[in-house]
Amino acid sequence: MNHCVEALGSIWAGLRSNLVSRGFVGAIRKAIPAGIAALLLLPLPSLAHHPLGGGVPVTFAEGFLSGLGHPVIGLDHLAFVVALGLLAAVSAWGIAIPVVFVLVAMVGTGLHLAEIMLPAAELVIAGSVLGFGLLLALKNRPQSAVVTGLAAIAGLFHGFVYGEAIFGAQTMPLVAYLAGFTAIQMAIATAAFWMGRQLTQRTNMASIQRTGLVICGIGATFLATALLEAVLPV
């Protein structure tokens, strides 16, 4: 973990230098791809996705905190939501795209709780990170309706995996969990959306495309890991 801390320290030092020489927007433009790249240094066991160490929440507070933590602890989920917000920033439908995602994610969680299984969920989630990173990296992107449809499909699978951490919980922590992961995902997507809009209004699209390439790398890493686990289960 020391190498991760050192990398983040280097990024912060570079960001401070850029803040002085380039101004706020220029510094952020340079820092976004580097910051996302630093996430690759985090250990992949975050695939466990359990904020409470695998325990089922039993109180409202535990449910809400677990919901807040799940999309952040899972690097694949986090990378996807960031990509989603940035993609929304350069799409005609804007913030409506993340809204569709988080609403369908709740449906996906409901499917898990109802014991309706979705096949190859981890593979689909890793593929969604890779795919949305690729969409960001492209110059000519699909229409907003297509992007929204893809976000809805991804939301179903992301939400399904979220349901694992709350399966078997009582109604109160369950509702709190849904509220928590919906709120945090919307907050992250909105922040990425705002940043994406700032970048596209004041600079060219190169920063968004570079960030897309970094997210592609994250998605490819998770997809390779998921494929290996499917072929060679532990």
The 8 nearest C-alpha neighbors of each residue, nearest first, counted from 0:
[[1, 3, 2, 4, 41, 42, 40, 5],
 [2, 0, 4, 3, 5, 6, 7, 40],
 [1, 3, 5, 0, 4, 6, 40, 7],
 [4, 2, 6, 0, 1, 5, 40, 7],
 [5, 3, 1, 7, 6, 2, 8, 0],
 [4, 6, 8, 2, 3, 7, 1, 9],
 [7, 5, 3, 9, 8, 4, 2, 10],
 [6, 8, 10, 4, 9, 5, 11, 3],
 [9, 7, 5, 11, 6, 10, 4, 12],
 [10, 8, 12, 6, 7, 11, 13, 5],
 [9, 11, 7, 13, 8, 12, 14, 6],
 [10, 12, 14, 8, 13, 9, 15, 7],
 [13, 11, 9, 15, 14, 10, 8, 16],
 [14, 12, 10, 16, 11, 15, 17, 9],
 [13, 15, 11, 17, 16, 12, 26, 18],
 [16, 14, 18, 12, 17, 13, 11, 19],
 [17, 15, 13, 19, 14, 18, 20, 12],
 [18, 16, 26, 20, 14, 21, 19, 15],
 [19, 17, 22, 15, 26, 23, 16, 21],
 [18, 20, 17, 16, 21, 22, 15, 23],
 [19, 21, 17, 18, 22, 16, 26, 25],
 [22, 20, 25, 17, 18, 19, 26, 23],
 [21, 23, 18, 25, 24, 19, 20, 26],
 [22, 24, 26, 18, 25, 27, 21, 17],
 [25, 23, 27, 26, 22, 28, 198, 21],
 [26, 24, 28, 21, 27, 22, 23, 29],
 [27, 25, 17, 23, 18, 29, 28, 24],
 [26, 28, 30, 24, 29, 25, 31, 23],
 [29, 27, 25, 26, 30, 31, 24, 206],
 [28, 30, 26, 27, 31, 25, 32, 33],
 [29, 31, 27, 33, 28, 34, 32, 26],
 [30, 32, 34, 33, 29, 28, 27, 35],
 [33, 31, 210, 35, 34, 30, 36, 213],
 [34, 32, 36, 30, 35, 31, 37, 10],
 [35, 33, 31, 37, 36, 32, 30, 38],
 [34, 36, 32, 38, 37, 33, 31, 213],
 [35, 37, 33, 38, 34, 39, 32, 213],
 [38, 36, 34, 39, 35, 40, 33, 7],
 [37, 39, 40, 35, 36, 41, 34, 74],
 [40, 38, 37, 41, 36, 217, 35, 42],
 [41, 39, 38, 37, 3, 42, 36, 2],
 [40, 42, 39, 38, 43, 3, 0, 37],
 [41, 43, 44, 40, 45, 39, 0, 38],
 [42, 44, 45, 46, 41, 74, 221, 39],
 [45, 43, 46, 42, 47, 48, 41, 73],
 [46, 44, 47, 43, 73, 48, 72, 74],
 [47, 45, 44, 48, 73, 43, 74, 75],
 [46, 48, 45, 49, 44, 73, 53, 72],
 [49, 47, 73, 46, 69, 45, 72, 50],
 [48, 50, 53, 52, 51, 47, 164, 69],
 [51, 49, 65, 52, 68, 69, 48, 72],
 [52, 50, 54, 49, 53, 65, 55, 56],
 [51, 53, 49, 50, 54, 48, 47, 55],
 [52, 54, 49, 51, 55, 164, 50, 47],
 [55, 53, 51, 52, 56, 164, 49, 50],
 [54, 56, 165, 168, 57, 164, 53, 167],
 [57, 55, 62, 61, 58, 172, 54, 168],
 [56, 58, 172, 55, 61, 168, 169, 62],
 [59, 57, 61, 172, 60, 56, 62, 171],
 [58, 60, 172, 62, 61, 175, 171, 63],
 [59, 61, 63, 62, 58, 64, 175, 172],
 [62, 60, 56, 64, 58, 63, 59, 65],
 [61, 63, 172, 176, 175, 56, 59, 65],
 [62, 64, 175, 176, 179, 66, 60, 65],
 [65, 63, 67, 61, 66, 62, 60, 68],
 [64, 66, 68, 62, 50, 63, 67, 61],
 [67, 65, 180, 179, 176, 63, 64, 68],
 [68, 66, 179, 180, 64, 65, 183, 69],
 [69, 67, 65, 71, 66, 50, 70, 72],
 [68, 70, 72, 71, 66, 48, 67, 50],
 [71, 69, 76, 73, 77, 72, 68, 180],
 [72, 70, 68, 73, 77, 69, 74, 76],
 [73, 71, 69, 70, 48, 68, 74, 45],
 [72, 74, 48, 45, 76, 71, 70, 75],
 [75, 73, 77, 76, 78, 72, 71, 45],
 [74, 76, 78, 73, 77, 79, 125, 128],
 [77, 75, 79, 70, 73, 74, 78, 80],
 [76, 78, 74, 80, 79, 71, 75, 70],
 [79, 77, 81, 75, 76, 80, 74, 82],
 [78, 80, 128, 82, 76, 77, 81, 83],
 [79, 81, 83, 77, 82, 78, 188, 84],
 [82, 80, 78, 84, 83, 79, 191, 188],
 [83, 81, 79, 85, 80, 84, 86, 78],
 [82, 84, 80, 86, 81, 85, 79, 87],
 [85, 83, 188, 192, 191, 87, 81, 86],
 [84, 86, 192, 88, 195, 82, 191, 87],
 [87, 85, 83, 88, 89, 84, 82, 135],
 [86, 88, 93, 90, 84, 85, 89, 94],
 [89, 87, 192, 85, 196, 86, 195, 93],
 [88, 90, 86, 87, 91, 85, 93, 196],
 [91, 89, 87, 93, 92, 88, 143, 86],
 [90, 92, 93, 143, 89, 87, 142, 88],
 [93, 91, 90, 95, 143, 96, 94, 87],
 [94, 92, 87, 90, 95, 91, 88, 96],
 [93, 95, 96, 97, 87, 98, 92, 192],
 [94, 96, 98, 93, 97, 92, 99, 87],
 [95, 97, 99, 94, 147, 98, 87, 93],
 [98, 96, 100, 99, 95, 94, 101, 83],
 [99, 97, 95, 100, 96, 101, 102, 94],
 [100, 98, 102, 96, 97, 101, 103, 151],
 [99, 101, 154, 97, 151, 103, 98, 150],
 [102, 100, 104, 98, 103, 99, 181, 97],
 [103, 101, 99, 104, 105, 100, 98, 106],
 [102, 104, 106, 154, 105, 100, 101, 155],
 [105, 103, 158, 154, 101, 107, 155, 106],
 [104, 106, 108, 103, 107, 102, 158, 109],
 [107, 105, 103, 109, 104, 108, 110, 155],
 [108, 106, 155, 159, 158, 104, 110, 109],
 [107, 109, 159, 162, 158, 105, 111, 110],
 [108, 110, 106, 112, 107, 111, 113, 105],
 [111, 109, 113, 107, 115, 108, 112, 114],
 [112, 110, 114, 108, 113, 159, 109, 162],
 [111, 113, 109, 114, 110, 166, 108, 162],
 [112, 114, 110, 111, 115, 109, 108, 116],
 [115, 113, 111, 112, 116, 110, 109, 166],
 [116, 114, 110, 113, 111, 117, 112, 109],
 [115, 117, 114, 111, 118, 110, 159, 113],
 [116, 118, 120, 119, 115, 156, 159, 111],
 [119, 117, 120, 116, 123, 121, 122, 156],
 [120, 118, 122, 121, 123, 117, 124, 229],
 [119, 121, 123, 122, 118, 156, 124, 117],
 [122, 120, 124, 123, 119, 125, 225, 160],
 [123, 121, 125, 119, 120, 124, 225, 126],
 [122, 124, 126, 120, 121, 125, 127, 119],
 [125, 123, 127, 121, 126, 122, 120, 157],
 [126, 124, 222, 122, 128, 218, 127, 221],
 [125, 127, 123, 129, 124, 128, 130, 122],
 [126, 128, 130, 124, 125, 129, 131, 123],
 [129, 127, 218, 79, 125, 131, 126, 130],
 [128, 130, 218, 215, 126, 132, 127, 131],
 [131, 129, 127, 133, 132, 128, 126, 134],
 [132, 130, 134, 133, 128, 129, 127, 82],
 [133, 131, 211, 215, 214, 135, 129, 130],
 [132, 134, 136, 130, 131, 135, 215, 211],
 [135, 133, 131, 137, 132, 136, 140, 130],
 [136, 134, 211, 132, 133, 208, 137, 86],
 [135, 137, 208, 211, 133, 134, 212, 132],
 [138, 136, 134, 139, 135, 140, 133, 208],
 [137, 139, 140, 136, 208, 135, 204, 134],
 [140, 138, 137, 141, 134, 136, 142, 135],
 [139, 141, 137, 134, 138, 142, 135, 90],
 [142, 140, 145, 143, 146, 139, 134, 144],
 [141, 143, 145, 144, 146, 140, 90, 91],
 [142, 144, 146, 145, 90, 92, 147, 91],
 [145, 143, 147, 142, 146, 148, 92, 141],
 [144, 146, 148, 143, 147, 142, 141, 149],
 [147, 145, 143, 149, 148, 144, 150, 142],
 [148, 146, 150, 144, 96, 149, 145, 143],
 [149, 147, 151, 145, 150, 146, 144, 152],
 [148, 150, 146, 152, 151, 147, 153, 145],
 [151, 149, 147, 153, 148, 100, 152, 154],
 [152, 150, 154, 148, 100, 149, 153, 103],
 [153, 151, 149, 155, 154, 150, 148, 156],
 [154, 152, 150, 156, 151, 155, 157, 149],
 [155, 153, 104, 100, 151, 157, 103, 152],
 [154, 156, 107, 104, 152, 158, 153, 103],
 [155, 157, 159, 158, 153, 154, 120, 107],
 [158, 156, 154, 160, 159, 155, 153, 104],
 [159, 157, 104, 107, 108, 161, 155, 156],
 [158, 160, 107, 108, 156, 162, 111, 161],
 [159, 161, 162, 157, 158, 163, 156, 120],
 [162, 160, 158, 159, 163, 164, 108, 157],
 [161, 163, 108, 160, 159, 165, 164, 111],
 [162, 164, 166, 161, 165, 160, 111, 159],
 [163, 165, 162, 166, 161, 49, 55, 53],
 [166, 164, 162, 163, 168, 55, 167, 173],
 [167, 165, 163, 168, 164, 112, 162, 55],
 [166, 168, 165, 169, 55, 112, 164, 173],
 [169, 167, 165, 166, 173, 55, 56, 172],
 [168, 170, 171, 172, 173, 167, 57, 56],
 [169, 171, 173, 172, 174, 168, 175, 59],
 [170, 172, 173, 174, 59, 169, 175, 58],
 [173, 171, 62, 59, 175, 58, 174, 170],
 [174, 172, 170, 176, 171, 175, 168, 169],
 [173, 175, 177, 171, 176, 172, 170, 178],
 [174, 176, 63, 172, 62, 178, 173, 177],
 [177, 175, 66, 62, 63, 179, 173, 178],
 [176, 178, 174, 179, 175, 180, 181, 66],
 [177, 179, 175, 181, 176, 180, 182, 174],
 [180, 178, 66, 67, 63, 176, 182, 181],
 [179, 181, 66, 67, 183, 182, 177, 178],
 [180, 182, 178, 184, 179, 183, 101, 177],
 [183, 181, 179, 185, 180, 184, 178, 186],
 [184, 182, 186, 180, 185, 67, 181, 187],
 [185, 183, 187, 181, 186, 182, 180, 188],
 [184, 186, 188, 182, 183, 187, 189, 181],
 [185, 187, 183, 189, 184, 188, 182, 190],
 [188, 186, 190, 184, 189, 185, 183, 191],
 [187, 189, 84, 185, 191, 190, 186, 80],
 [188, 190, 192, 186, 191, 187, 185, 193],
 [189, 191, 187, 193, 192, 188, 186, 194],
 [192, 190, 84, 194, 188, 85, 189, 193],
 [193, 191, 84, 189, 88, 85, 195, 190],
 [194, 192, 196, 190, 195, 191, 189, 197],
 [193, 195, 197, 191, 196, 192, 190, 198],
 [194, 196, 192, 85, 198, 88, 193, 197],
 [195, 197, 193, 199, 88, 194, 198, 200],
 [198, 196, 194, 200, 195, 199, 201, 193],
 [197, 199, 195, 202, 201, 196, 200, 194],
 [198, 200, 196, 202, 197, 201, 203, 204],
 [199, 201, 197, 198, 202, 196, 203, 195],
 [202, 200, 198, 199, 197, 203, 24, 196],
 [203, 201, 198, 199, 200, 204, 206, 197],
 [202, 204, 205, 199, 201, 206, 198, 200],
 [203, 205, 207, 206, 199, 208, 202, 198],
 [204, 206, 208, 207, 203, 209, 202, 210],
 [207, 205, 209, 208, 204, 28, 210, 203],
 [208, 206, 210, 204, 205, 209, 211, 135],
 [207, 209, 136, 211, 205, 210, 206, 135],
 [210, 208, 212, 206, 211, 207, 205, 32],
 [209, 211, 32, 213, 207, 208, 212, 206],
 [212, 210, 132, 135, 136, 208, 214, 209],
 [211, 213, 215, 209, 210, 214, 136, 132],
 [212, 214, 216, 210, 215, 211, 36, 32],
 [215, 213, 132, 217, 211, 216, 212, 218],
 [216, 214, 129, 132, 212, 218, 213, 217],
 [215, 217, 213, 219, 214, 218, 220, 212],
 [218, 216, 214, 220, 215, 219, 221, 213],
 [217, 219, 129, 128, 215, 221, 125, 220],
 [218, 220, 222, 216, 217, 221, 129, 215],
 [221, 219, 217, 223, 218, 222, 216, 224],
 [220, 222, 224, 218, 125, 223, 219, 225],
 [221, 223, 125, 219, 225, 224, 220, 218],
 [222, 224, 226, 220, 221, 225, 219, 227],
 [223, 225, 221, 227, 222, 226, 228, 220],
 [226, 224, 222, 228, 227, 223, 122, 221],
 [227, 225, 229, 223, 228, 224, 222, 230],
 [226, 228, 230, 224, 229, 225, 231, 223],
 [227, 229, 232, 225, 231, 226, 230, 224],
 [228, 230, 226, 227, 232, 231, 225, 224],
 [231, 229, 227, 228, 232, 226, 225, 233],
 [230, 232, 228, 227, 229, 233, 226, 225],
 [233, 231, 228, 229, 230, 227, 226, 225],
 [232, 231, 228, 229, 230, 227, 225, 224]]
